[in-house]
Amino acid sequence: AQQRIRLEVPIVPLFSIVIPAYKNAEFLRGCLDSIRSQSFGGWEAIVVVDGSPDDSADIALSYVELDGRIKLINKPVNEGTHLARRSGVLASAGDYVYLLDADDQLPPDCLSQLADVAANTDADMIHYGIRTIGVDIADAERIGFENFINKPMGLLLDSDIRDIAFDAKRGYLQDWRVTQRVYSAHLIKQAFEAMTTDRLGRAQDGYEYFVISSIARKQVTVNDVIALDYFYGRGENGDRLLEPGDFLRSARDFQATIDAI
């Protein structure tokens, strides 16, 4: 059962967790409960409800009333995940920013483990491991996806950070998922300030990560730290067949990402 007394934690957080929410009401409680159950308490969570027609805002507000570390940005009009993230990042107060989707969850001790990594590196980007949980998806695809995104990688510096993910000549050796890294506040705020304020659709992660990785200085990969439970198959991912209209919309979204880059 949730605590009925509002928890106040008057500290500057180490981590700011930014959570866009649009039509995620059925998953948002599980997401926020996984944050509140962390063994490490030095965090804030910023839920950006993006003009959602469901009761996501009411759910987020109920958690704000429970826990002073949880904040709500309630947008009256839907602007898309990219601009929701941008609002949350620019409002964040932590030393590091963690981008989390509202339909995913944090393993119980992951922030404690990430805090230990952060204390022992000057990297402005920390790439962590993900545990994938299949949702109506073939297990072979889930395993293949998990193996790729958790691929071992050494220390990366400067332009190698970007090129290892985007350059065909380098073999696309690492993913461009913005939700598989924590970022120094200086890096991610500089990046989102520079990004487009246009609405982007599916594949906005590719654009956001291109900008972030283009100005990043140092990335460490610690995939033994499993810092995300990713429900593969929820939302627009996986190997489902698309109807022609959905395919065209998806293609246009990817083209908009390329144009933004």
PyRosetta script that sets phi, psi and omega in degrees:
from pyrosetta import init, pose_from_sequence

init()
pose = pose_from_sequence("AQQRIRLEVPIVPLFSIVIPAYKNAEFLRGCLDSIRSQSFGGWEAIVVVDGSPDDSADIALSYVELDGRIKLINKPVNEGTHLARRSGVLASAGDYVYLLDADDQLPPDCLSQLADVAANTDADMIHYGIRTIGVDIADAERIGFENFINKPMGLLLDSDIRDIAFDAKRGYLQDWRVTQRVYSAHLIKQAFEAMTTDRLGRAQDGYEYFVISSIARKQVTVNDVIALDYFYGRGENGDRLLEPGDFLRSARDFQATIDAI")
pose.set_psi(1, 145.5)
pose.set_omega(1, 179.2)
pose.set_phi(2, -72.3)
pose.set_psi(2, 148.0)
pose.set_omega(2, 174.1)
pose.set_phi(3, -65.7)
pose.set_psi(3, 142.8)
pose.set_omega(3, 179.4)
pose.set_phi(4, -98.4)
pose.set_psi(4, -6.3)
pose.set_omega(4, 176.7)
pose.set_phi(5, -98.7)
pose.set_psi(5, 129.8)
pose.set_omega(5, -176.6)
pose.set_phi(6, -68.5)
pose.set_psi(6, 127.7)
pose.set_omega(6, -179.4)
pose.set_phi(7, -85.9)
pose.set_psi(7, 122.3)
pose.set_omega(7, 177.3)
pose.set_phi(8, -109.1)
pose.set_psi(8, 127.8)
pose.set_omega(8, 179.9)
pose.set_phi(9, -129.6)
pose.set_psi(9, 91.8)
pose.set_omega(9, -173.2)
pose.set_phi(10, -81.5)
pose.set_psi(10, 64.3)
pose.set_omega(10, 178.9)
pose.set_phi(11, -131.0)
pose.set_psi(11, 157.0)
pose.set_omega(11, 171.8)
pose.set_phi(12, -77.1)
pose.set_psi(12, 123.4)
pose.set_omega(12, -174.5)
pose.set_phi(13, -72.6)
pose.set_psi(13, 149.5)
pose.set_omega(13, 169.7)
pose.set_phi(14, -77.1)
pose.set_psi(14, -40.9)
pose.set_omega(14, -177.8)
pose.set_phi(15, -115.6)
pose.set_psi(15, 134.8)
pose.set_omega(15, 166.0)
pose.set_phi(16, -107.7)
pose.set_psi(16, 121.4)
pose.set_omega(16, -179.1)
pose.set_phi(17, -103.5)
pose.set_psi(17, 115.3)
pose.set_omega(17, -175.6)
pose.set_phi(18, -102.4)
pose.set_psi(18, 123.5)
pose.set_omega(18, -171.4)
pose.set_phi(19, -127.4)
pose.set_psi(19, 98.7)
pose.set_omega(19, 171.0)
pose.set_phi(20, -69.3)
pose.set_psi(20, 141.3)
pose.set_omega(20, -179.2)
pose.set_phi(21, -135.1)
pose.set_psi(21, 119.8)
pose.set_omega(21, 174.8)
pose.set_phi(22, -145.6)
pose.set_psi(22, 115.8)
pose.set_omega(22, -177.1)
pose.set_phi(23, 54.0)
pose.set_psi(23, 41.4)
pose.set_omega(23, -179.7)
pose.set_phi(24, -116.8)
pose.set_psi(24, 19.1)
pose.set_omega(24, -172.6)
pose.set_phi(25, -56.0)
pose.set_psi(25, -37.4)
pose.set_omega(25, -175.8)
pose.set_phi(26, -69.6)
pose.set_psi(26, -17.9)
pose.set_omega(26, -178.2)
pose.set_phi(27, -110.1)
pose.set_psi(27, -15.6)
pose.set_omega(27, -169.3)
pose.set_phi(28, -64.0)
pose.set_psi(28, -38.2)
pose.set_omega(28, 179.0)
pose.set_phi(29, -61.1)
pose.set_psi(29, -45.0)
pose.set_omega(29, 179.2)
pose.set_phi(30, -61.6)
pose.set_psi(30, -39.1)
pose.set_omega(30, 177.6)
pose.set_phi(31, -61.8)
pose.set_psi(31, -51.0)
pose.set_omega(31, -177.3)
pose.set_phi(32, -69.1)
pose.set_psi(32, -35.8)
pose.set_omega(32, 176.5)
pose.set_phi(33, -62.5)
pose.set_psi(33, -37.1)
pose.set_omega(33, -179.8)
pose.set_phi(34, -67.5)
pose.set_psi(34, -28.2)
pose.set_omega(34, 176.1)
pose.set_phi(35, -76.2)
pose.set_psi(35, -45.5)
pose.set_omega(35, -178.2)
pose.set_phi(36, -65.6)
pose.set_psi(36, -23.5)
pose.set_omega(36, -178.3)
pose.set_phi(37, -88.6)
pose.set_psi(37, 4.7)
pose.set_omega(37, -180.0)
pose.set_phi(38, -61.3)
pose.set_psi(38, 142.7)
pose.set_omega(38, 176.0)
pose.set_phi(39, -72.3)
pose.set_psi(39, -19.2)
pose.set_omega(39, 178.2)
pose.set_phi(40, -101.6)
pose.set_psi(40, 126.8)
pose.set_omega(40, -172.2)
pose.set_phi(41, -99.6)
pose.set_psi(41, -3.2)
pose.set_omega(41, -174.0)
pose.set_phi(42, -85.7)
pose.set_psi(42, 66.5)
pose.set_omega(42, -177.7)
pose.set_phi(43, -140.3)
pose.set_psi(43, 161.0)
pose.set_omega(43, 163.0)
pose.set_phi(44, -128.4)
pose.set_psi(44, 150.0)
pose.set_omega(44, 176.1)
pose.set_phi(45, -120.4)
pose.set_psi(45, 126.4)
pose.set_omega(45, 179.3)
pose.set_phi(46, -111.9)
pose.set_psi(46, 107.6)
pose.set_omega(46, 178.5)
pose.set_phi(47, -91.3)
pose.set_psi(47, 119.8)
pose.set_omega(47, 179.0)
pose.set_phi(48, -105.5)
pose.set_psi(48, 98.2)
pose.set_omega(48, 178.3)
pose.set_phi(49, -81.3)
pose.set_psi(49, 117.2)
pose.set_omega(49, -166.8)
pose.set_phi(50, -98.6)
pose.set_psi(50, 68.9)
pose.set_omega(50, -179.9)
pose.set_phi(51, 57.4)
pose.set_psi(51, 37.3)
pose.set_omega(51, -173.3)
pose.set_phi(52, -76.5)
pose.set_psi(52, 133.9)
pose.set_omega(52, -178.6)
pose.set_phi(53, -78.8)
pose.set_psi(53, -8.7)
pose.set_omega(53, 178.8)
pose.set_phi(54, -90.5)
pose.set_psi(54, -162.8)
pose.set_omega(54, -176.7)
pose.set_phi(55, -97.6)
pose.set_psi(55, 29.8)
pose.set_omega(55, 177.7)
pose.set_phi(56, -56.3)
pose.set_psi(56, -41.4)
pose.set_omega(56, -178.5)
pose.set_phi(57, -64.8)
pose.set_psi(57, -41.2)
pose.set_omega(57, 179.0)
pose.set_phi(58, -64.8)
pose.set_psi(58, -40.6)
pose.set_omega(58, 178.3)
pose.set_phi(59, -63.9)
pose.set_psi(59, -47.3)
pose.set_omega(59, 179.7)
pose.set_phi(60, -60.4)
pose.set_psi(60, -42.4)
pose.set_omega(60, -179.7)
pose.set_phi(61, -62.9)
pose.set_psi(61, -36.7)
pose.set_omega(61, 177.9)
pose.set_phi(62, -63.3)
pose.set_psi(62, -32.0)
pose.set_omega(62, 177.2)
pose.set_phi(63, -78.4)
pose.set_psi(63, -33.7)
pose.set_omega(63, 173.9)
pose.set_phi(64, -58.4)
pose.set_psi(64, -40.5)
pose.set_omega(64, -179.8)
pose.set_phi(65, -70.5)
pose.set_psi(65, -22.4)
pose.set_omega(65, 178.4)
pose.set_phi(66, -85.3)
pose.set_psi(66, -34.9)
pose.set_omega(66, -165.7)
pose.set_phi(67, -142.1)
pose.set_psi(67, 117.3)
pose.set_omega(67, -177.4)
pose.set_phi(68, -66.5)
pose.set_psi(68, -9.6)
pose.set_omega(68, 178.3)
pose.set_phi(69, -83.9)
pose.set_psi(69, -9.2)
pose.set_omega(69, -178.3)
pose.set_phi(70, -101.8)
pose.set_psi(70, 128.5)
pose.set_omega(70, 179.1)
pose.set_phi(71, -118.0)
pose.set_psi(71, 156.8)
pose.set_omega(71, 179.4)
pose.set_phi(72, -126.8)
pose.set_psi(72, 127.7)
pose.set_omega(72, 165.4)
pose.set_phi(73, -110.4)
pose.set_psi(73, 115.0)
pose.set_omega(73, -174.6)
pose.set_phi(74, -109.1)
pose.set_psi(74, 100.3)
pose.set_omega(74, -178.3)
pose.set_phi(75, -82.8)
pose.set_psi(75, 130.3)
pose.set_omega(75, -178.7)
pose.set_phi(76, -72.7)
pose.set_psi(76, -22.9)
pose.set_omega(76, -176.7)
pose.set_phi(77, -125.3)
pose.set_psi(77, 136.2)
pose.set_omega(77, 178.6)
pose.set_phi(78, -68.6)
pose.set_psi(78, 126.7)
pose.set_omega(78, -179.2)
pose.set_phi(79, -120.4)
pose.set_psi(79, -3.8)
pose.set_omega(79, 179.4)
pose.set_phi(80, 97.4)
pose.set_psi(80, 160.0)
pose.set_omega(80, -174.7)
pose.set_phi(81, -60.5)
pose.set_psi(81, -40.8)
pose.set_omega(81, -177.6)
pose.set_phi(82, -57.6)
pose.set_psi(82, -50.1)
pose.set_omega(82, -177.5)
pose.set_phi(83, -73.6)
pose.set_psi(83, -27.9)
pose.set_omega(83, 173.5)
pose.set_phi(84, -65.4)
pose.set_psi(84, -45.0)
pose.set_omega(84, 176.4)
pose.set_phi(85, -59.7)
pose.set_psi(85, -43.9)
pose.set_omega(85, -178.4)
pose.set_phi(86, -58.4)
pose.set_psi(86, -44.3)
pose.set_omega(86, 178.5)
pose.set_phi(87, -61.1)
pose.set_psi(87, -43.8)
pose.set_omega(87, -179.3)
pose.set_phi(88, -67.4)
pose.set_psi(88, -42.8)
pose.set_omega(88, 180.0)
pose.set_phi(89, -61.7)
pose.set_psi(89, -45.9)
pose.set_omega(89, -176.3)
pose.set_phi(90, -70.2)
pose.set_psi(90, -20.5)
pose.set_omega(90, 177.5)
pose.set_phi(91, -91.8)
pose.set_psi(91, -3.8)
pose.set_omega(91, -172.6)
pose.set_phi(92, -75.9)
pose.set_psi(92, 154.4)
pose.set_omega(92, -178.1)
pose.set_phi(93, -120.2)
pose.set_psi(93, -5.7)
pose.set_omega(93, -174.9)
pose.set_phi(94, -77.5)
pose.set_psi(94, 166.4)
pose.set_omega(94, 175.5)
pose.set_phi(95, -73.9)
pose.set_psi(95, -28.1)
pose.set_omega(95, 177.6)
pose.set_phi(96, -129.9)
pose.set_psi(96, 151.3)
pose.set_omega(96, 178.9)
pose.set_phi(97, -118.2)
pose.set_psi(97, 131.0)
pose.set_omega(97, 177.8)
pose.set_phi(98, -114.5)
pose.set_psi(98, 122.3)
pose.set_omega(98, 177.9)
pose.set_phi(99, -94.9)
pose.set_psi(99, 119.5)
pose.set_omega(99, -174.4)
pose.set_phi(100, -126.7)
pose.set_psi(100, 134.3)
pose.set_omega(100, 173.7)
pose.set_phi(101, -81.9)
pose.set_psi(101, 147.2)
pose.set_omega(101, -173.3)
pose.set_phi(102, -69.0)
pose.set_psi(102, -15.6)
pose.set_omega(102, 179.6)
pose.set_phi(103, -101.0)
pose.set_psi(103, 12.8)
pose.set_omega(103, 175.5)
pose.set_phi(104, -117.2)
pose.set_psi(104, 176.7)
pose.set_omega(104, -174.7)
pose.set_phi(105, -142.9)
pose.set_psi(105, 162.1)
pose.set_omega(105, 177.1)
pose.set_phi(106, -101.0)
pose.set_psi(106, 133.6)
pose.set_omega(106, 170.3)
pose.set_phi(107, -63.1)
pose.set_psi(107, 151.3)
pose.set_omega(107, -167.7)
pose.set_phi(108, -55.8)
pose.set_psi(108, -37.4)
pose.set_omega(108, -174.2)
pose.set_phi(109, -108.6)
pose.set_psi(109, 14.1)
pose.set_omega(109, -170.3)
pose.set_phi(110, -69.1)
pose.set_psi(110, -36.7)
pose.set_omega(110, -179.4)
pose.set_phi(111, -68.1)
pose.set_psi(111, -34.6)
pose.set_omega(111, 175.4)
pose.set_phi(112, -62.3)
pose.set_psi(112, -43.5)
pose.set_omega(112, 179.0)
pose.set_phi(113, -66.7)
pose.set_psi(113, -40.8)
pose.set_omega(113, 177.7)
pose.set_phi(114, -66.4)
pose.set_psi(114, -34.8)
pose.set_omega(114, 176.9)
pose.set_phi(115, -62.9)
pose.set_psi(115, -38.6)
pose.set_omega(115, 177.0)
pose.set_phi(116, -64.2)
pose.set_psi(116, -41.8)
pose.set_omega(116, 178.1)
pose.set_phi(117, -63.4)
pose.set_psi(117, -46.0)
pose.set_omega(117, -178.1)
pose.set_phi(118, -61.3)
pose.set_psi(118, -34.0)
pose.set_omega(118, -178.9)
pose.set_phi(119, -71.2)
pose.set_psi(119, -14.7)
pose.set_omega(119, -174.5)
pose.set_phi(120, -120.4)
pose.set_psi(120, 20.9)
pose.set_omega(120, 176.8)
pose.set_phi(121, -146.9)
pose.set_psi(121, 154.1)
pose.set_omega(121, 171.8)
pose.set_phi(122, -105.8)
pose.set_psi(122, 16.0)
pose.set_omega(122, 179.5)
pose.set_phi(123, -67.0)
pose.set_psi(123, 144.7)
pose.set_omega(123, 176.6)
pose.set_phi(124, -93.9)
pose.set_psi(124, 2.2)
pose.set_omega(124, 176.0)
pose.set_phi(125, -145.8)
pose.set_psi(125, 131.8)
pose.set_omega(125, 178.4)
pose.set_phi(126, -121.4)
pose.set_psi(126, 116.2)
pose.set_omega(126, 178.8)
pose.set_phi(127, -93.0)
pose.set_psi(127, 122.4)
pose.set_omega(127, -176.9)
pose.set_phi(128, -113.4)
pose.set_psi(128, 174.3)
pose.set_omega(128, -179.7)
pose.set_phi(129, -88.8)
pose.set_psi(129, 157.9)
pose.set_omega(129, -179.8)
pose.set_phi(130, -125.5)
pose.set_psi(130, 139.1)
pose.set_omega(130, 168.5)
pose.set_phi(131, -100.4)
pose.set_psi(131, 122.4)
pose.set_omega(131, -179.8)
pose.set_phi(132, -95.8)
pose.set_psi(132, 136.0)
pose.set_omega(132, 179.0)
pose.set_phi(133, -118.3)
pose.set_psi(133, 113.8)
pose.set_omega(133, -175.2)
pose.set_phi(134, -71.6)
pose.set_psi(134, 135.3)
pose.set_omega(134, 176.3)
pose.set_phi(135, -124.9)
pose.set_psi(135, 103.4)
pose.set_omega(135, -179.0)
pose.set_phi(136, 53.3)
pose.set_psi(136, 48.8)
pose.set_omega(136, -176.9)
pose.set_phi(137, -142.2)
pose.set_psi(137, 149.6)
pose.set_omega(137, -179.4)
pose.set_phi(138, -63.7)
pose.set_psi(138, 135.7)
pose.set_omega(138, -176.9)
pose.set_phi(139, -64.7)
pose.set_psi(139, -32.2)
pose.set_omega(139, 179.4)
pose.set_phi(140, -62.9)
pose.set_psi(140, -39.1)
pose.set_omega(140, 178.2)
pose.set_phi(141, -68.8)
pose.set_psi(141, -42.2)
pose.set_omega(141, 179.0)
pose.set_phi(142, -57.8)
pose.set_psi(142, -46.0)
pose.set_omega(142, -178.2)
pose.set_phi(143, -65.7)
pose.set_psi(143, -42.8)
pose.set_omega(143, 178.3)
pose.set_phi(144, -61.7)
pose.set_psi(144, -42.4)
pose.set_omega(144, 177.8)
pose.set_phi(145, -63.1)
pose.set_psi(145, -45.9)
pose.set_omega(145, -179.1)
pose.set_phi(146, -63.1)
pose.set_psi(146, -39.7)
pose.set_omega(146, 179.3)
pose.set_phi(147, -64.1)
pose.set_psi(147, -39.3)
pose.set_omega(147, 179.9)
pose.set_phi(148, -68.5)
pose.set_psi(148, -48.8)
pose.set_omega(148, -174.8)
pose.set_phi(149, -71.9)
pose.set_psi(149, -17.2)
pose.set_omega(149, 177.4)
pose.set_phi(150, -104.3)
pose.set_psi(150, 21.3)
pose.set_omega(150, -178.2)
pose.set_phi(151, -62.4)
pose.set_psi(151, 135.5)
pose.set_omega(151, 177.9)
pose.set_phi(152, -60.9)
pose.set_psi(152, 145.1)
pose.set_omega(152, -179.5)
pose.set_phi(153, -152.2)
pose.set_psi(153, 139.1)
pose.set_omega(153, 178.5)
pose.set_phi(154, -80.3)
pose.set_psi(154, -170.7)
pose.set_omega(154, 176.9)
pose.set_phi(155, -63.8)
pose.set_psi(155, 133.3)
pose.set_omega(155, 177.7)
pose.set_phi(156, -119.3)
pose.set_psi(156, 138.6)
pose.set_omega(156, -177.8)
pose.set_phi(157, -126.2)
pose.set_psi(157, 142.2)
pose.set_omega(157, 168.8)
pose.set_phi(158, 51.1)
pose.set_psi(158, -129.8)
pose.set_omega(158, -172.2)
pose.set_phi(159, -65.9)
pose.set_psi(159, -20.2)
pose.set_omega(159, 177.0)
pose.set_phi(160, -62.1)
pose.set_psi(160, -29.2)
pose.set_omega(160, -179.4)
pose.set_phi(161, -61.2)
pose.set_psi(161, -45.2)
pose.set_omega(161, 178.8)
pose.set_phi(162, -73.1)
pose.set_psi(162, -47.1)
pose.set_omega(162, -170.6)
pose.set_phi(163, -66.3)
pose.set_psi(163, -31.7)
pose.set_omega(163, -177.5)
pose.set_phi(164, -65.9)
pose.set_psi(164, -23.6)
pose.set_omega(164, 179.5)
pose.set_phi(165, -96.4)
pose.set_psi(165, -28.6)
pose.set_omega(165, -169.6)
pose.set_phi(166, -115.9)
pose.set_psi(166, -15.7)
pose.set_omega(166, -174.1)
pose.set_phi(167, -92.1)
pose.set_psi(167, 119.2)
pose.set_omega(167, 179.3)
pose.set_phi(168, -58.9)
pose.set_psi(168, -34.0)
pose.set_omega(168, -179.4)
pose.set_phi(169, -66.4)
pose.set_psi(169, -22.7)
pose.set_omega(169, 177.6)
pose.set_phi(170, -91.9)
pose.set_psi(170, -4.1)
pose.set_omega(170, 173.8)
pose.set_phi(171, 85.1)
pose.set_psi(171, 14.6)
pose.set_omega(171, -179.5)
pose.set_phi(172, 48.1)
pose.set_psi(172, 55.8)
pose.set_omega(172, -169.5)
pose.set_phi(173, -77.3)
pose.set_psi(173, -18.6)
pose.set_omega(173, 177.7)
pose.set_phi(174, -132.8)
pose.set_psi(174, 152.7)
pose.set_omega(174, -177.5)
pose.set_phi(175, -69.9)
pose.set_psi(175, 164.6)
pose.set_omega(175, 173.7)
pose.set_phi(176, -113.7)
pose.set_psi(176, 35.3)
pose.set_omega(176, 179.5)
pose.set_phi(177, -79.0)
pose.set_psi(177, 119.5)
pose.set_omega(177, 177.6)
pose.set_phi(178, -70.9)
pose.set_psi(178, -19.0)
pose.set_omega(178, -178.8)
pose.set_phi(179, -93.1)
pose.set_psi(179, 23.5)
pose.set_omega(179, 173.9)
pose.set_phi(180, -126.1)
pose.set_psi(180, 27.9)
pose.set_omega(180, 179.4)
pose.set_phi(181, -150.1)
pose.set_psi(181, 154.2)
pose.set_omega(181, 163.3)
pose.set_phi(182, -110.3)
pose.set_psi(182, 148.9)
pose.set_omega(182, -171.3)
pose.set_phi(183, -125.6)
pose.set_psi(183, 144.5)
pose.set_omega(183, 171.6)
pose.set_phi(184, -62.5)
pose.set_psi(184, 146.1)
pose.set_omega(184, -178.9)
pose.set_phi(185, -59.4)
pose.set_psi(185, -39.0)
pose.set_omega(185, -179.2)
pose.set_phi(186, -60.5)
pose.set_psi(186, -46.4)
pose.set_omega(186, -178.3)
pose.set_phi(187, -64.3)
pose.set_psi(187, -52.2)
pose.set_omega(187, -170.8)
pose.set_phi(188, -73.2)
pose.set_psi(188, -31.3)
pose.set_omega(188, 176.8)
pose.set_phi(189, -71.0)
pose.set_psi(189, -39.7)
pose.set_omega(189, 175.0)
pose.set_phi(190, -59.9)
pose.set_psi(190, -42.7)
pose.set_omega(190, -178.2)
pose.set_phi(191, -66.1)
pose.set_psi(191, -48.5)
pose.set_omega(191, -177.4)
pose.set_phi(192, -70.0)
pose.set_psi(192, -28.5)
pose.set_omega(192, 173.0)
pose.set_phi(193, -62.7)
pose.set_psi(193, -33.6)
pose.set_omega(193, -177.1)
pose.set_phi(194, -84.3)
pose.set_psi(194, -15.1)
pose.set_omega(194, -174.2)
pose.set_phi(195, -75.6)
pose.set_psi(195, 163.0)
pose.set_omega(195, 176.7)
pose.set_phi(196, -61.9)
pose.set_psi(196, 149.2)
pose.set_omega(196, 172.1)
pose.set_phi(197, -102.4)
pose.set_psi(197, 13.8)
pose.set_omega(197, 172.5)
pose.set_phi(198, -77.6)
pose.set_psi(198, 154.1)
pose.set_omega(198, 174.6)
pose.set_phi(199, -70.9)
pose.set_psi(199, 136.0)
pose.set_omega(199, 174.3)
pose.set_phi(200, -122.7)
pose.set_psi(200, 150.4)
pose.set_omega(200, 179.5)
pose.set_phi(201, -104.1)
pose.set_psi(201, -144.3)
pose.set_omega(201, -178.7)
pose.set_phi(202, -54.8)
pose.set_psi(202, 141.2)
pose.set_omega(202, -178.7)
pose.set_phi(203, 84.0)
pose.set_psi(203, 11.7)
pose.set_omega(203, 174.6)
pose.set_phi(204, -59.2)
pose.set_psi(204, -26.5)
pose.set_omega(204, 176.5)
pose.set_phi(205, -55.6)
pose.set_psi(205, -40.4)
pose.set_omega(205, -178.6)
pose.set_phi(206, -62.0)
pose.set_psi(206, -42.3)
pose.set_omega(206, 177.2)
pose.set_phi(207, -66.1)
pose.set_psi(207, -49.3)
pose.set_omega(207, -177.5)
pose.set_phi(208, -59.8)
pose.set_psi(208, -43.9)
pose.set_omega(208, -178.7)
pose.set_phi(209, -69.6)
pose.set_psi(209, -32.9)
pose.set_omega(209, 176.8)
pose.set_phi(210, -60.1)
pose.set_psi(210, -45.4)
pose.set_omega(210, 179.8)
pose.set_phi(211, -66.1)
pose.set_psi(211, -48.0)
pose.set_omega(211, -178.4)
pose.set_phi(212, -60.0)
pose.set_psi(212, -48.3)
pose.set_omega(212, -175.4)
pose.set_phi(213, -70.4)
pose.set_psi(213, -21.0)
pose.set_omega(213, 178.7)
pose.set_phi(214, -72.9)
pose.set_psi(214, -22.1)
pose.set_omega(214, -179.7)
pose.set_phi(215, -115.1)
pose.set_psi(215, -2.6)
pose.set_omega(215, 178.7)
pose.set_phi(216, -68.3)
pose.set_psi(216, 152.3)
pose.set_omega(216, -177.0)
pose.set_phi(217, -104.9)
pose.set_psi(217, -37.7)
pose.set_omega(217, -173.0)
pose.set_phi(218, -154.3)
pose.set_psi(218, 129.0)
pose.set_omega(218, 175.3)
pose.set_phi(219, -123.0)
pose.set_psi(219, 133.3)
pose.set_omega(219, 170.8)
pose.set_phi(220, -110.6)
pose.set_psi(220, 145.0)
pose.set_omega(220, 178.6)
pose.set_phi(221, -111.9)
pose.set_psi(221, 121.9)
pose.set_omega(221, -179.6)
pose.set_phi(222, -128.8)
pose.set_psi(222, 66.1)
pose.set_omega(222, -174.4)
pose.set_phi(223, -71.5)
pose.set_psi(223, -7.1)
pose.set_omega(223, 172.0)
pose.set_phi(224, -74.4)
pose.set_psi(224, -17.3)
pose.set_omega(224, 172.7)
pose.set_phi(225, -88.3)
pose.set_psi(225, 105.5)
pose.set_omega(225, -179.6)
pose.set_phi(226, -86.1)
pose.set_psi(226, 106.7)
pose.set_omega(226, -170.8)
pose.set_phi(227, -115.5)
pose.set_psi(227, 14.0)
pose.set_omega(227, 177.2)
pose.set_phi(228, -155.6)
pose.set_psi(228, 132.9)
pose.set_omega(228, 166.4)
pose.set_phi(229, -98.9)
pose.set_psi(229, 107.7)
pose.set_omega(229, -173.2)
pose.set_phi(230, -103.7)
pose.set_psi(230, 120.1)
pose.set_omega(230, -177.8)
pose.set_phi(231, -89.1)
pose.set_psi(231, 92.8)
pose.set_omega(231, -174.1)
pose.set_phi(232, -78.9)
pose.set_psi(232, 117.6)
pose.set_omega(232, -175.5)
pose.set_phi(233, 123.0)
pose.set_psi(233, -21.2)
pose.set_omega(233, 171.0)
pose.set_phi(234, -76.1)
pose.set_psi(234, 143.4)
pose.set_omega(234, 176.6)
pose.set_phi(235, 72.4)
pose.set_psi(235, -154.1)
pose.set_omega(235, -174.4)
pose.set_phi(236, -93.6)
pose.set_psi(236, 68.6)
pose.set_omega(236, 173.4)
pose.set_phi(237, -146.5)
pose.set_psi(237, 175.7)
pose.set_omega(237, -179.8)
pose.set_phi(238, 94.6)
pose.set_psi(238, -168.8)
pose.set_omega(238, -170.7)
pose.set_phi(239, -109.2)
pose.set_psi(239, 22.1)
pose.set_omega(239, -179.2)
pose.set_phi(240, -66.6)
pose.set_psi(240, 146.0)
pose.set_omega(240, 173.4)
pose.set_phi(241, -71.6)
pose.set_psi(241, 145.3)
pose.set_omega(241, -179.8)
pose.set_phi(242, -107.5)
pose.set_psi(242, 142.1)
pose.set_omega(242, 169.2)
pose.set_phi(243, -68.1)
pose.set_psi(243, 156.5)
pose.set_omega(243, -177.0)
pose.set_phi(244, -53.4)
pose.set_psi(244, -41.9)
pose.set_omega(244, 179.7)
pose.set_phi(245, -64.3)
pose.set_psi(245, -40.6)
pose.set_omega(245, 178.4)
pose.set_phi(246, -67.3)
pose.set_psi(246, -37.8)
pose.set_omega(246, 177.7)
pose.set_phi(247, -63.1)
pose.set_psi(247, -43.9)
pose.set_omega(247, -179.4)
pose.set_phi(248, -63.4)
pose.set_psi(248, -42.9)
pose.set_omega(248, 178.0)
pose.set_phi(249, -61.4)
pose.set_psi(249, -43.5)
pose.set_omega(249, 179.4)
pose.set_phi(250, -62.8)
pose.set_psi(250, -42.9)
pose.set_omega(250, 179.6)
pose.set_phi(251, -62.6)
pose.set_psi(251, -40.7)
pose.set_omega(251, 178.1)
pose.set_phi(252, -65.0)
pose.set_psi(252, -37.2)
pose.set_omega(252, 177.0)
pose.set_phi(253, -63.0)
pose.set_psi(253, -43.9)
pose.set_omega(253, 179.2)
pose.set_phi(254, -64.9)
pose.set_psi(254, -38.6)
pose.set_omega(254, 178.1)
pose.set_phi(255, -64.6)
pose.set_psi(255, -39.1)
pose.set_omega(255, 177.6)
pose.set_phi(256, -62.4)
pose.set_psi(256, -36.8)
pose.set_omega(256, 176.0)
pose.set_phi(257, -63.7)
pose.set_psi(257, -45.4)
pose.set_omega(257, 179.1)
pose.set_phi(258, -62.4)
pose.set_psi(258, -42.9)
pose.set_omega(258, 179.0)
pose.set_phi(259, -61.5)
pose.set_psi(259, -41.1)
pose.set_omega(259, 179.9)
pose.set_phi(260, -64.6)
pose.set_psi(260, -39.3)
pose.set_omega(260, 177.3)
pose.set_phi(261, -62.5)
pose.dump_pdb("model.pdb")
